[in-house]
């Protein structure tokens, strides 16, 4: 019986190892609450390498989608920010250019929208006021459509 239990445990551990190794490289696990990661976490700064992220922001892992990493990532990054919408708007408007992004358009209102381009990608930043304080920031980066010339 003891040998039988050891066999079951060994099979279970082997299965867990195989499943764990099969996870895609771009998967970002959640932090302490299994849902968010600090903007200062190397997993965040390395994955979203070419966008500025305010230091006190946290990445909402469950709402974010990352395809590729570094300076060629595409997908959606969702952050909770301590900055209000005006300060968050100013932060991105001022800092995206230091990462090589060129401003295309921006609208500052109840829901602020900023659009930038860099190489063959376009970034759209949507900033919404949170109920209590701060803001929710959704950054979507996608390939730019070809002009078909």
N, C-alpha and C positions, 0 to 999 in steps of 0.2 A: 504494500500500500504506500509506503514512504517513497519508493522508487517511482510509483505512478504519479504522485503529487509533484515530485521534482520534474518529471517529464512535462506535465501540464504547465508548470511555471516556466520552464525553459521555452516551450512552444509559444506561450503568451509573450514573454520578453522578446523573442525573436520576431514575432509578428509586429510588436510595437516598434522595434528598431527599423524594420523594413518600411512600415507606414511612415514613420518620422523622416526617414531619408528620402522618401518620394515627394515631399512637399516642394513646391516651386521655390526657386531662389528668391524671387521677389515678394514672397509672402512675409509680412511683418506681423509678428505675434504681438498681442496686447501687452500692456505694462502691468503694473501692480493690480489694477482693477480689471485686467484682461480685456479692456476696451479702449484705453488711451495710452499714449506715450508722450513724454515731454518733448518739446521742440529741440531740446539740447541733446536728446538721446542720439548716439551715433547711427542707429538704424534709420532715424528720421533724416538727419542731416546728410547722410550718404545716399539715401534713396531719392530724396528730393533736393539734389545738390545744386540746382541752378535757379532756385527761388529763395527770396529772403523769407525768413520765418521769425516773427517776434519771439524773444526768449521765453516769455511766460506762457506762450501758447501750448496747447496739447493737441496732438493728432488723434482724431477719433478713428481708430483702426476699423471698427465695424462698418463705418460709412465710407471708407476710403478704398480706392481701387488703384493698384499700381501695376503697370505693365512696363517692364524694363526698369532700370535704375540709373542713378547718376544724372548726367547732363542730357540724356536722351529719353527720359521717362515720359510716358503718356499715361493719362488716367485722371483720377480725381483724388484730391487730398482735402479732407475736411478737418478744420481746426476749430477749437474753442479758444477764444481770445479774451484776455482781460481788458483789451483796448476797446473803447466804444467805437461806433461805426465811423465817426469823423476821424479819430486818430488812426484807426486801421486803414481807412482810405488813404490818408496822408502818408502812412508808412509804406504802403505798396506803391503809391504814385511816385514817391521819392526814391525807393530802394530797388525797384525792379530793373532800372537801367544799369545799376552797378553789377548786375548779373547778366548783362548783355541783351535784355529785353527792350524792345522799342514800343512805346505807347501808340496804340491805334486810336482808341477812344475811351472816354470815361464819363460816367454819369453818377453824380453824388446826390442821392435822395434817400427816402426811407430804406430802400434796398439799393445799395451802391454797387455799380458794375464797372469794372476796369477790364480792358482788353489790350493784350500785348502780342507782339510777334517776335520770334527769334529763329532764324534759319527757316526750316520747313515746319515749324510748330507755332501754334497759336495758344495763348493762355487767356482764360477768362476767369476773373476773380469776382465772386459775388459775396457781398458783406451784408449780413442781416443782424438787426439788433436782437439781443437775447432778452428774455422776459425780465430777469432781475438786473443783471449788469453785464457788460462786455458785449461780444458779438460772436456770431457763427460765421466762419469764413470757408467758402467752397472754392477751391482752385481746380479748374479743369484745364488740362493741357492735351491737345490733340494735334494730329498732323494737319497742316494747311492743305486745303483742296487745291489741286493743280488747276491752272487757268485754262488748260486745253488749247493753247495757241498752236 
